[in-house]
Amino acid sequence: MMETRPLEPEEWEFWDSWMRAQRLLVRELERGLQRDCGISKAEFSVLVTLWQATGREMRVGELSESLDWDKSRVSHQLTRMEKRGFVARTQYGADGRRAGIGLTDEGRHAARSAILVHGGNIRRHFLDSLSPEHATALRAWSEQAVDRLETLGGEATGDDVS
């Protein structure tokens, strides 16, 4: 068992500052999507994932896996987005027997617009405030953290991470 060392007061202050910065950034980016595009973060996630998919459509199960959402959440989200005219159910695959979901013309327009607006907000609220050195350090740390945490997640579930 690994020895646990308590955090020092300065470490707690650093952690609290880091967490607050993340919350405020996420809050502002989500507000921007709602204010500037009229969509939620969840809608944005679905629109972008479908936008990046071949043919702008994919199987519902693939969408669920790609978003790392349970199928129930995806199903409810897609129902709401169908009502808004962003997505439509499709027959997917060569045999046409699998349930798919694709972007409508309105969904493609919303995705294209939201990608531009959200990218601008990311630049304004995050990237423009970083020096090149800070950006390099933060990117290296982020990639290292993702690699380490994904490895831990694979160990916890027994998934093969090789």
C-alpha atoms as one frame of an Amber mdcrd trajectory, in Angstrom:
protein
   0.000   0.000   0.000   1.274   3.450  -0.916   2.103   5.780   1.973  -0.228
   8.764   2.058   1.171  12.157   2.926  -1.232  14.965   3.874  -1.350  18.046
   1.695   0.330  21.164   2.957  -1.786  24.352   3.221  -0.100  25.792   0.105
  -0.931  22.623  -1.815  -4.578  22.874  -0.764  -4.615  26.527  -1.889  -3.095
  25.562  -5.236  -5.619  22.720  -5.658  -8.562  24.967  -4.748  -7.371  27.630
  -7.187  -6.949  25.041  -9.970 -10.417  23.584  -9.371 -12.052  27.031  -9.239
 -10.350  28.052 -12.496 -11.683  24.899 -14.182 -15.226  25.427 -12.876 -15.274
  29.071 -13.969 -13.850  28.256 -17.404 -16.338  25.432 -17.986 -19.202  27.630
 -16.751 -18.245  30.457 -19.101 -17.811  28.139 -22.094 -21.194  26.502 -21.422
 -22.840  29.936 -21.073 -21.308  30.919 -24.399 -22.782  27.875 -26.139 -26.208
  28.636 -24.705 -26.056  32.410 -25.269 -24.344  32.480 -28.671 -25.611  29.232
 -30.228 -28.763  28.317 -28.292 -27.452  24.843 -27.471 -26.326  22.991 -24.363
 -22.922  21.424 -23.781 -24.512  17.980 -24.238 -26.000  19.026 -27.586 -22.640
  20.434 -28.628 -20.925  17.155 -27.731 -23.349  15.152 -29.876 -23.224  17.624
 -32.783 -19.419  17.675 -32.870 -19.104  13.905 -32.558 -21.495  13.390 -35.474
 -19.830  16.234 -37.415 -16.510  14.392 -37.199 -18.004  11.001 -38.128 -17.771
   9.600 -41.644 -20.877  10.669 -43.523 -21.910  12.755 -40.489 -23.660   9.699
 -39.009 -22.909   6.724 -36.805 -24.524   3.886 -34.919 -26.138   4.946 -31.657
 -23.919   2.485 -29.740 -20.805   4.009 -31.310 -22.014   7.469 -30.354 -22.578
   6.293 -26.786 -19.100   4.801 -26.645 -17.478   7.834 -28.225 -19.115  10.201
 -25.741 -18.536   7.807 -22.831 -22.223   8.146 -21.912 -24.581   5.330 -21.017
 -27.037   4.353 -23.748 -30.011   5.692 -21.799 -28.485   9.163 -21.603 -27.678
   9.104 -25.323 -31.195   7.954 -26.177 -32.820  10.743 -24.151 -30.452  13.345
 -25.580 -31.114  12.181 -29.149 -34.878  12.328 -28.598 -34.574  15.972 -27.497
 -32.297  16.780 -30.434 -34.663  15.073 -32.909 -37.448  17.344 -31.667 -35.208
  20.350 -32.334 -34.478  19.087 -35.851 -30.728  18.578 -35.315 -30.580  14.807
 -35.832 -32.570  12.065 -37.520 -32.619   8.310 -37.036 -31.117   6.386 -39.940
 -30.616   2.828 -41.099 -26.920   2.243 -40.682 -24.562  -0.272 -42.218 -24.599
  -2.302 -45.422 -27.600  -4.342 -44.312 -29.457  -1.295 -42.984 -30.532  -3.176
 -39.874 -28.596  -1.202 -37.293 -30.043   1.937 -35.736 -28.026   4.970 -36.675
 -28.212   8.685 -36.087 -27.210  11.418 -38.474 -27.083  15.180 -38.662 -29.877
  16.932 -40.508 -29.199  20.076 -42.562 -30.169  22.098 -39.490 -27.835  19.972
 -37.354 -24.944  20.504 -39.774 -25.541  24.256 -39.695 -25.745  24.261 -35.872
 -22.555  22.167 -35.596 -20.595  24.352 -38.008 -21.690  27.536 -36.233 -21.108
  26.165 -32.724 -17.626  24.895 -33.592 -16.609  28.386 -34.729 -18.220  30.189
 -31.808 -16.998  27.724 -29.171 -13.485  27.785 -30.636 -13.500  31.574 -30.400
 -14.614  31.400 -26.776 -11.905  28.839 -25.964  -9.346  31.135 -27.526 -10.637
  34.228 -25.700 -11.115  32.674 -22.258  -8.201  30.225 -22.220  -5.609  30.133
 -25.009  -5.010  33.874 -25.317  -4.106  34.062 -21.619  -1.304  31.479 -21.926
   2.270  32.284 -22.825   3.853  29.804 -25.270   5.849  28.371 -22.344   2.742
  27.940 -20.194   0.882  26.321 -23.089   3.740  23.870 -23.692   3.971  22.967
 -20.000   0.218  22.617 -19.580  -0.078  20.449 -22.688   2.756  18.161 -21.554
   1.258  17.844 -18.077  -2.243  17.200 -19.489  -1.010  14.462 -21.820   0.930
  12.854 -18.975  -2.110  13.015 -16.667  -4.394  11.499 -19.312  -1.962   8.645
 -19.964  -1.538   7.926 -16.252  -5.235   8.175 -15.373  -6.401   6.135 -18.358
  -3.936   3.432 -17.320  -5.344   3.491 -13.777  -8.874   3.280 -15.173  -7.928
   0.216 -17.232  -6.427  -1.458 -14.167  -9.529  -0.749 -12.096 -11.873  -2.277
 -14.675  -9.562  -5.002 -15.852  -9.577  -3.541 -19.375  -6.543  -4.243 -21.494
  -4.779  -0.917 -21.971  -2.080  -2.132 -24.336
